[in-house]
Amino acid sequence: MTREPDSAPNRFATELFDGLPTKYDLLGNILSLGQDRRWRRELVKHISDTSALGLVLDVATGPAGIALAIRSSTGAQVVGLDLTAAMLSRAKENLSKRNENGIVLVQGRGEQLPFPDDTFDAVSFSYLLRYVSDPAATLEELARVLRPGGTLASLEFHVPPAPWWQASWWFYTRIVLPTAGWLSGGKEWFEVGRFLGPNISQHYRNYSVPWTVSAWNKAGISGVKTKLMSVGGGLVMWGAKGSAT
Ligand SMILES: C[S@@+](CC[C@H](N)C(=O)[O-])C[C@H]1O[C@@H](n2cnc3c(N)ncnc32)[C@H](O)[C@@H]1O
């Protein structure tokens, strides 16, 4: 398995996300047009379907919204891992506000997880692959720590496929998002708003959904399913480690 040294994409993500935590939960919801919560519920549903669910890893956990949702819907112990200290400190506040002791926070990289093989009954990750330099190797690493039969599930933005919705999405991400970001969160959120649309488009030019499904398969995940959400603005994927039955 390839192990990378600290790389430019990590520096980029660290700088981007170190400045964002204060209004992240609210603004994340605005930036997804209020759809993010539905998408998260869909992701959590597939994690919850895993049999014998005792320990779950949530990678790129940010302020721990998904980790908290997994914990409350399954009762499993959850490890929330994220690259940036600022996001983890926001996550810590969110856990203590809810008196939540069943989630452990770990600082680390999705590309190089500090856990032995086959540790977790399920692994979730969201909005991660656009920030890593080698998505295929990162998927291998995520699958490595998942036990055979366990579920891998992900959430990511997507470009709506239908022409009308794609044109609307383009207008929203290129014009509305930067403006809304500026008005609600100042310069930092203007930069996020301006960056997000082109970054999503570029990601899918480099790594199409069929490419991504095939990368999941190569990482040892079978029965991979994809579900486009909200006219295709979001994408939830899931599958199980090991050969299809
Ligand atoms: C858009 S946020 C999503 C947070 C959370 N998953 C959610 O849905 O609210 C992306 C998160 O990915 C983290 N991140 C970026 N690159 C990462 C990497 N290589 N390994 C782990 N986390 C990473 C960032 O620090 C940030 O918290």
The ligand as an SDF file (V2000), in Angstrom:
LIG
                    3D

 27 29  0  0  0  0  0  0  0  0999 V2000
  -16.7820   19.6100    3.7510 C   0  0  0  0  0  0  0  0  0  0  0  0
  -16.1110   19.0300    5.2670 S   0  0  0  0  0  0  0  0  0  0  0  0
  -17.2500   17.7340    5.6480 C   0  0  0  0  0  0  0  0  0  0  0  0
  -17.3820   17.4800    7.1060 C   0  0  0  0  0  0  0  0  0  0  0  0
  -18.4170   16.4130    7.4830 C   0  0  0  0  0  0  0  0  0  0  0  0
  -18.1380   15.1500    6.8390 N   0  0  0  0  0  0  0  0  0  0  0  0
  -19.8280   16.8580    7.1810 C   0  0  0  0  0  0  0  0  0  0  0  0
  -20.4630   16.2850    6.2980 O   0  0  0  0  0  0  0  0  0  0  0  0
  -20.2680   17.8080    7.8380 O   0  0  0  0  0  0  0  0  0  0  0  0
  -14.7230   18.1390    4.7440 C   0  0  0  0  0  0  0  0  0  0  0  0
  -13.8480   17.6880    5.9060 C   0  0  0  0  0  0  0  0  0  0  0  0
  -12.8210   16.8670    5.3510 O   0  0  0  0  0  0  0  0  0  0  0  0
  -11.6540   17.0650    6.1240 C   0  0  0  0  0  0  0  0  0  0  0  0
  -10.5410   16.5680    5.3220 N   0  0  0  0  0  0  0  0  0  0  0  0
  -10.0260   17.1000    4.1930 C   0  0  0  0  0  0  0  0  0  0  0  0
   -9.0310   16.3400    3.7270 N   0  0  0  0  0  0  0  0  0  0  0  0
   -8.9160   15.2760    4.5730 C   0  0  0  0  0  0  0  0  0  0  0  0
   -8.0740   14.1330    4.6250 C   0  0  0  0  0  0  0  0  0  0  0  0
   -7.1420   13.9450    3.7070 N   0  0  0  0  0  0  0  0  0  0  0  0
   -8.2430   13.2440    5.6290 N   0  0  0  0  0  0  0  0  0  0  0  0
   -9.2010   13.4440    6.5910 C   0  0  0  0  0  0  0  0  0  0  0  0
  -10.0260   14.5220    6.5940 N   0  0  0  0  0  0  0  0  0  0  0  0
   -9.8890   15.4190    5.5940 C   0  0  0  0  0  0  0  0  0  0  0  0
  -11.6430   18.5510    6.3840 C   0  0  0  0  0  0  0  0  0  0  0  0
  -10.8400   18.9060    7.4790 O   0  0  0  0  0  0  0  0  0  0  0  0
  -13.1430   18.8120    6.6390 C   0  0  0  0  0  0  0  0  0  0  0  0
  -13.4580   18.7310    8.0090 O   0  0  0  0  0  0  0  0  0  0  0  0
  1  2  1  0
  2  3  1  0
  2 10  1  0
  3  4  1  0
  4  5  1  0
  5  6  1  0
  5  7  1  0
  7  8  2  0
  7  9  1  0
 10 11  1  0
 11 12  1  0
 11 26  1  0
 12 13  1  0
 13 14  1  0
 13 24  1  0
 14 15  1  0
 14 23  1  0
 15 16  2  0
 16 17  1  0
 17 18  1  0
 17 23  2  0
 18 19  1  0
 18 20  2  0
 20 21  1  0
 21 22  2  0
 22 23  1  0
 24 25  1  0
 24 26  1  0
 26 27  1  0
M  CHG  2   2   1   9  -1
M  END
$$$$
